[in-house]
Every structure is written in C-alpha cells, then in structure tokens.
C-alpha cells in the first residue's frame, strides 16, 4: 500500500496516510475538520515491499531457468579449464627448476 502526503490549506497541517492505490484522496482535515485537504506530489506515493523478499520461482519462466543453467554450466567449464592450465604451468616451472639444480650438482 502506498503512502500519500496531505496538507490542509486552512490550518497547514501536514501528515502521511497509507491508502490503497484505488482509494479516493482524503478531503477532510483530521486536525481542523475543514474540507481543505489536498494530496501533495512527492516521493511518498511509492509502493513499499516488506518482508523477506520474493522467492526465486515467483517470476521465473522455464526458458529463463534453462538459459541460466546453461550459462552456469559454461562458466563452470571455463573455470575448470583455467585451473587445469594454471596447474600445468606451475608443474612445468617446478620441473625446470629441479632439473637445472640436478645438472649443476
């Protein structure tokens, strides 16, 4: 439910009110009782979502899920090939170092 800001033109009383989007604006001031109330433009007319949030399955289509899984698999494949390459490079460097020490002894 959005929050709306109101101001009375008669007594300048300002307040916020939680209302449904479809609800009519208030007209009577709660402070002075006159029909001089007007709704203000501002940031208060936004919808606020409270709670733990949305579940992953709330708005996901099957095609989105399939694309996400394919992307995840391709990322895992790239990561594993990078680790294989880096381990081969480190083995080659250590082999060269140990081989050069053996020749000098």
Residue pairs with C-beta under 8 A, 6 or more apart in sequence:
1 18
1 19
1 20
1 21
1 47
1 48
2 18
2 19
2 21
2 44
2 45
2 46
2 47
2 48
3 16
3 17
3 18
3 44
3 45
3 46
3 48
4 16
4 17
4 18
4 19
4 25
4 39
4 40
4 44
4 45
5 14
5 15
5 16
5 17
5 39
5 40
5 42
5 44
6 14
6 15
6 16
6 17
6 25
6 26
6 37
6 38
6 39
6 40
7 13
7 14
7 37
7 38
7 40
8 14
8 29
8 31
8 32
8 34
8 36
8 37
8 38
9 36
9 37
9 38
10 29
10 32
10 34
10 36
11 29
11 31
11 32
11 34
11 36
13 29
13 30
13 31
13 32
14 40
15 30
16 44
17 26
19 26
21 47
25 37
25 38
25 39
26 37
26 39
27 35
27 37
28 34
28 35
28 37
29 35
29 36
29 37
